[in-house]
Amino acid sequence: MICVVAKFVCNDGKITDLLNILKSPDGLAVTRAYKGCKLIETSISEDGGTLYLYERWDSKVDHQAYLQYRGETGLLDLLAPILSEPLGLTYTNFSEV
């Protein structure tokens, strides 16, 4: 199992737009139902300008297939005017301690 931290640095005043996308029927509900997704949670930076997704997936291959799917459906294009920098992704191996 892998963990993914996705970092969304938003343009000023745009985090609400991002939250609305994530809450929509095409948002995180689709992610949670996608093959290999085990968990997805959100958090927002103290300054309110960056949203983080903490995710667990069966494999990196599953997550990358999901990203390709999101690209094909146009979701990533919707994020372009919201984000002030490219989406940041960090992959780690899950460890239960």
C-alpha positions as CSV (number, residue, x, y, z in Angstrom):
1,M,0.0,0.0,0.0
2,I,1.2,3.5,-0.7
3,C,0.4,7.0,0.7
4,V,0.1,10.1,-1.4
5,V,0.1,13.7,-0.3
6,A,-1.3,16.0,-2.9
7,K,-0.6,19.7,-2.4
8,F,-2.9,22.3,-4.0
9,V,-1.5,25.8,-3.6
10,C,-4.4,28.1,-4.6
11,N,-4.5,31.6,-6.0
12,D,-5.8,34.2,-3.5
13,G,-9.5,33.6,-2.7
14,K,-9.8,30.5,-4.8
15,I,-9.7,27.7,-2.1
16,T,-13.5,27.9,-1.8
17,D,-13.7,27.1,-5.5
18,L,-11.5,24.1,-5.0
19,L,-13.5,22.9,-2.0
20,N,-16.7,23.2,-4.1
21,I,-15.2,21.0,-6.8
22,L,-14.1,18.4,-4.2
23,K,-17.6,18.4,-2.6
24,S,-19.4,18.0,-5.9
25,P,-20.7,14.7,-7.1
26,D,-17.7,14.6,-9.5
27,G,-15.2,15.3,-6.7
28,L,-14.0,13.1,-3.9
29,A,-16.9,10.8,-4.1
30,V,-15.5,9.6,-7.5
31,T,-12.0,9.4,-6.0
32,R,-13.2,7.2,-3.1
33,A,-15.0,4.8,-5.5
34,Y,-12.0,4.5,-7.8
35,K,-10.2,1.2,-8.0
36,G,-7.4,1.0,-5.4
37,C,-8.4,4.1,-3.3
38,K,-8.5,3.1,0.4
39,L,-8.7,6.5,2.0
40,I,-8.7,10.2,1.2
41,E,-8.8,13.1,3.7
42,T,-8.4,16.8,3.3
43,S,-6.7,19.4,5.4
44,I,-6.1,23.2,4.9
45,S,-3.0,25.1,5.8
46,E,-3.3,27.6,8.7
47,D,-3.1,30.5,6.2
48,G,-6.0,29.1,4.3
49,G,-4.3,29.1,0.9
50,T,-3.2,25.5,0.5
51,L,-5.2,22.3,0.6
52,Y,-3.7,18.9,1.2
53,L,-5.1,15.5,0.3
54,Y,-3.8,12.6,2.3
55,E,-4.5,9.4,0.4
56,R,-3.9,5.7,0.7
57,W,-3.9,3.5,-2.4
58,D,-3.3,-0.2,-3.1
59,S,-0.5,0.8,-5.5
60,K,1.2,3.7,-7.3
61,V,-0.1,2.2,-10.5
62,D,-3.7,2.6,-9.3
63,H,-3.1,6.2,-8.3
64,Q,-1.4,7.0,-11.6
65,A,-4.3,5.4,-13.5
66,Y,-6.7,7.6,-11.5
67,L,-4.7,10.7,-12.4
68,Q,-4.8,9.8,-16.0
69,Y,-8.6,9.2,-15.7
70,R,-9.0,12.7,-14.1
71,G,-7.0,14.2,-16.9
72,E,-9.2,12.6,-19.5
73,T,-12.4,13.8,-17.8
74,G,-11.2,17.4,-17.7
75,L,-11.0,17.8,-14.0
76,L,-7.4,18.7,-14.0
77,D,-8.2,21.5,-16.5
78,L,-10.7,22.9,-14.1
79,L,-8.0,23.3,-11.5
80,A,-5.7,25.4,-13.7
81,P,-7.3,28.8,-12.9
82,I,-7.5,27.9,-9.2
83,L,-3.9,26.8,-8.6
84,S,-1.0,29.2,-8.3
85,E,1.5,26.4,-8.9
86,P,1.4,22.9,-10.4
87,L,-0.1,20.1,-8.3
88,G,2.4,18.7,-5.9
89,L,2.5,14.9,-5.3
90,T,4.6,13.0,-2.8
91,Y,4.5,9.2,-2.7
92,T,5.5,7.2,0.3
93,N,5.2,3.5,1.4
94,F,2.6,2.9,4.0
95,S,3.9,1.7,7.3
96,E,1.8,0.6,10.3
97,V,3.6,1.3,13.5
